[in-house]
């Protein structure tokens, strides 16, 4: 799924005249600006807080402390979010190759079964099918986050049947699904309209694509998405050669995680033909020559990574951040 370009780093040219004129205004506004900046930083630093997956803004380095005087028992028992002490708990690690999610022994754990309804390819039918699959996927992956001491929260699912705007940008119902800030934005009409031998209208296609999007949720929770956005920003933007290489690593890891998700389900939890079509469909997606940007990896690379994840079911095997350039081409 293509994403909007990351911003390029801006040069720091001289702005003496602007600074002189604006000095007094900035001085007056400093307290309010710093308070707002500090509030945003706390939200970004929280292990369970949402952050934009596809844009990066450097964090402010200045922090402030706000105190509140209260005069009643009721008000003193309620502290505002900006002054309360953050609760101890798991924190996301804003790292790539050395992220804790890549530790040994982590993967999608076996579950007893997964009861899925018959597929109805209408938007409502796809919604029912995917929502039935998500608890199974959550149950398989949550133990790995607990073992890695990383935060966990369930993913949200939104059906997109008209043009919408979210924190990652704009999207319409005619494009592939998008993952953004803890939510999978699914486009049912797009997938139902896909035709051809490479994209049969089969439940496996839907389960496989859901597994890929959930792979982005794993990256988001662990801190990988934020780290990759920061790295792209520092390389000059999403559409630079280095930025595209990072994007391919991100997408191919989500594909590999998707293969891992299918592994426990292949032990009888869902029909074998669903797993087979899911793997084939994932292997037929990617950057074909007609696409202007190579941001998802070639189809053969997608096929290799989804099958690699399926066969190994180890997050360390899906560490695309330390793979060779040829393996993420």
C-alpha positions in Angstrom: 0.0 0.0 0.0 1.6 3.3 -1.0 2.0 6.0 1.6 2.2 9.8 1.3 5.8 11.1 1.0 7.7 11.9 4.1 8.8 15.6 4.5 12.3 16.4 3.5 14.7 17.9 6.0 14.6 21.7 5.7 17.8 23.7 5.4 18.6 26.2 8.2 19.1 29.3 6.1 19.5 32.8 7.8 16.3 34.4 8.9 17.7 37.4 10.8 15.1 39.9 9.8 12.2 37.6 10.8 13.9 36.7 14.1 14.4 40.4 15.0 10.8 41.3 14.2 9.4 38.2 15.9 11.6 38.2 19.0 9.1 40.0 21.3 6.2 37.9 20.0 8.0 34.7 20.7 9.0 35.9 24.2 5.4 36.6 25.1 4.2 33.3 23.7 7.0 31.1 25.1 5.1 29.8 28.2 2.0 28.6 26.2 4.1 27.0 23.4 6.4 25.1 25.8 3.4 23.8 27.7 1.8 22.5 24.5 5.1 21.0 23.3 5.6 19.2 26.6 2.1 17.8 26.5 2.7 16.4 22.9 6.0 14.9 24.0 4.5 13.1 26.9 1.9 11.6 24.5 4.6 10.5 22.0 6.7 8.9 24.8 3.9 6.9 26.2 4.1 3.2 25.4 0.5 3.0 24.4 0.1 6.5 22.8 -0.6 6.8 19.1 2.0 8.3 16.8 2.0 9.1 13.1 3.4 6.1 11.2 4.3 7.9 8.0 5.5 11.4 9.0 8.2 12.4 11.4 8.6 15.6 13.4 11.6 16.0 15.7 10.7 16.0 19.3 11.2 19.3 21.2 14.1 19.3 23.6 12.7 21.8 26.1 10.5 20.6 28.9 8.5 22.4 31.5 6.9 21.6 34.8 3.4 22.7 35.6 2.0 22.8 39.2 -1.6 23.1 40.2 -2.8 24.4 43.5 -6.1 22.9 44.7 -8.3 23.8 47.7 -10.8 20.9 47.9 -10.5 17.2 48.5 -12.3 16.4 45.3 -10.1 18.5 43.1 -6.8 17.5 44.8 -7.7 13.8 44.0 -7.9 14.5 40.3 -4.6 15.6 38.6 -4.5 16.7 35.0 -2.8 14.5 32.4 -0.1 17.2 31.9 1.0 17.1 35.6 0.5 13.5 36.6 3.4 11.1 36.9 3.4 8.5 34.0 2.4 5.0 35.1 5.2 2.5 35.1 4.9 -0.1 32.4 6.2 -1.4 29.1 7.4 1.3 26.6 7.8 1.0 22.9 11.5 0.9 21.7 12.1 3.4 18.9 14.7 1.2 17.2 14.9 -1.0 14.1 17.2 -4.0 13.8 17.8 -4.2 17.6 14.2 -3.8 18.5 13.1 -6.1 21.4 10.4 -7.6 19.2 13.2 -9.4 17.4 14.3 -11.4 20.4 14.6 -15.1 20.3 11.6 -17.2 21.0 9.0 -14.7 19.9 6.4 -15.3 17.3 2.7 -16.2 16.7 1.7 -18.8 19.2 -0.6 -21.7 18.6 -4.3 -21.3 19.4 -7.0 -24.0 19.8 -9.0 -22.8 16.8 -10.5 -19.9 15.0 -14.2 -19.9 14.1 -14.7 -17.9 10.9 -18.1 -17.2 9.2 -18.7 -18.0 5.6 -17.4 -15.2 3.4 -19.9 -12.7 2.0 -17.9 -10.3 -0.3 -20.1 -7.3 0.5 -18.6 -4.7 2.8 -20.7 -6.0 5.7 -19.7 -9.5 5.0 -16.0 -8.6 4.8 -16.4 -6.7 8.0 -17.9 -9.8 9.8 -15.2 -12.1 8.5 -12.2 -9.8 9.4 -13.6 -9.0 12.9 -14.0 -12.7 13.5 -10.4 -13.3 12.5 -8.9 -10.5 14.6 -9.4 -12.0 18.1 -7.6 -15.1 16.9 -4.7 -13.0 15.6 -4.6 -11.0 18.8 -4.4 -14.2 20.9 -1.5 -15.5 18.9 0.6 -12.3 19.1 -0.1 -10.9 22.6 2.2 -13.4 24.4 5.2 -12.2 22.4 4.7 -8.6 23.5 4.4 -9.7 27.1 7.6 -11.7 26.9 9.4 -8.8 25.2 8.1 -6.3 27.8 6.5 -4.2 25.0 3.1 -2.5 25.2 0.1 -4.1 23.7 -3.3 -2.9 22.6 -5.9 -4.4 20.2 -6.0 -3.1 16.7 -9.0 -1.2 15.5 -10.7 -1.9 12.2 -12.6 0.7 10.0 -14.4 -0.1 6.8 -13.7 2.7 4.2 -16.5 3.0 1.6 -16.1 6.7 0.9 -13.3 9.3 0.9 -11.9 9.9 4.4 -9.1 11.8 6.2 -7.2 10.3 9.1 -4.0 11.3 10.9 -1.9 9.8 8.1 -3.6 11.6 5.2 -6.4 11.1 2.8 -7.6 7.8 1.3 -10.5 6.6 -0.8 -12.4 3.3 -1.2 -10.5 2.5 -4.5 -7.1 1.9 -3.0 -5.6 -0.9 -0.9 -5.9 -1.0 2.8 -4.0 1.4 5.0 -2.6 1.0 8.5 -2.4 4.2 10.6 -2.0 4.8 14.3 -3.4 1.6 15.7 -6.1 1.2 13.1 -6.5 -0.8 9.9 -8.5 1.1 7.3 -10.0 -1.6 5.1 -11.4 -0.9 1.6 -13.9 -3.7 0.9 -15.0 -2.6 -2.6 -11.4 -2.5 -3.8 -10.7 -6.1 -2.7 -14.1 -7.4 -4.0 -13.4 -5.9 -7.4 -10.0 -7.4 -7.8 -10.2 -10.0 -10.5 -7.8 -12.4 -12.2 -5.9 -15.6 -11.5 -3.5 -13.8 -9.2 -6.3 -12.3 -7.1 -9.2 -14.8 -6.8 -12.2 -13.7 -4.9 -11.4 -16.1 -2.1 -11.4 -15.8 1.7 -7.7 -16.5 1.7 -6.9 -13.2 0.0 -8.8 -11.3 2.7 -7.1 -13.2 5.6 -3.7 -12.8 4.0 -4.1 -9.0 3.5 -5.4 -8.7 7.1 -2.3 -10.5 8.3 -0.1 -8.1 6.5 -1.8 -5.0 7.9 -1.6 -6.6 11.4 2.1 -6.9 10.7 2.2 -3.1 10.7 0.4 -3.1 14.0 3.2 -5.2 15.4 5.7 -2.6 14.1 3.6 0.3 15.5 3.3 -1.2 19.0 7.0 -2.2 19.2 8.2 1.3 18.0 9.5 0.2 14.6 7.2 2.4 12.6 8.2 5.5 14.4 11.9 4.6 14.1 11.6 4.0 10.4 9.8 7.3 9.8 12.6 9.1 11.8 15.2 7.3 9.7 13.5 8.3 6.4 13.3 11.9 7.5 17.0 11.9 8.4 17.8 10.4 4.9 16.0 13.3 3.2 12.5 11.9 2.6 10.4 8.9 1.7 11.2 9.2 -2.1 15.0 9.3 -1.8 16.9 6.1 -2.7 17.7 5.6 1.0 14.1 6.4 2.0 12.7 3.9 -0.5 15.1 1.2 0.8 13.8 1.8 4.3 10.2 1.6 3.1 10.8 -1.7 1.4 12.3 -3.1 4.6 9.2 -1.9 6.5 6.7 -3.4 4.0 8.5 -6.7 3.6 8.8 -7.1 7.3 5.0 -6.7 7.6 4.6 -9.3 4.8 6.9 -11.6 6.8 5.0 -11.0 10.0 1.8 -11.8 7.9 3.3 -15.2 7.0 4.0 -15.8 10.7 0.4 -15.0 11.5 -0.8 -17.7 9.0 1.5 -20.4 10.5 -0.5 -21.3 13.6 -3.8 -21.0 11.7 -2.5 -23.7 9.3 -2.6 -26.3 12.0 -6.3 -26.9 11.5 -7.7 -23.6 12.8 -8.8 -22.6 9.3 -9.1 -24.6 6.0 -5.9 -25.4 4.2 -7.0 -23.7 1.0 -7.5 -20.4 2.8 -3.9 -20.5 4.0 -2.6 -21.5 0.5 -4.4 -18.7 -1.3 -3.3 -16.2 1.4 0.3 -17.1 0.8 0.0 -17.0 -3.0 -1.8 -13.7 -2.9 0.9 -12.1 -0.8 3.5 -13.4 -3.1 1.8 -11.8 -6.1 1.8 -8.3 -4.7 4.6 -5.8 -4.7 6.4 -3.4 -7.0 5.8 -4.3 -10.7 7.7 -2.4 -13.4 4.7 -0.2 -14.1 4.9 1.4 -10.6 6.9 4.6 -10.4 8.4 3.9 -7.0 9.9 0.7 -5.7 8.6 1.1 -2.1 7.1 -2.4 -1.3 9.7 -4.8 -2.8 9.4 -6.9 -6.0 6.7 -9.6 -6.0 9.4 -12.3 -5.8 10.8 -10.6 -2.6 7.2 -10.5 -1.1 6.8 -14.2 -2.0 10.2 -15.0 -0.4 9.5 -13.1 2.9 5.9 -14.3 3.4 7.0 -17.9 3.0 10.0 -17.3 5.2 7.8 -16.0 8.0 5.3 -18.9 7.5 8.0 -21.6 7.6 10.1 -20.2 10.5 7.5 -18.3 12.7 10.2 -16.4 14.5 10.3 -12.6 14.6 14.1 -12.8 14.4 13.7 -14.4 11.0 11.7 -11.4 9.8 14.3 -8.8 10.8 14.5 -7.1 7.4 16.4 -4.2 8.9 19.6 -6.3 8.9 19.0 -8.1 5.6 21.1 -7.4 2.5 20.0 -4.9 0.0 19.4 -7.6 -2.5 16.9 -9.4 -0.2 14.8 -6.2 0.1 15.0 -5.1 -3.6 
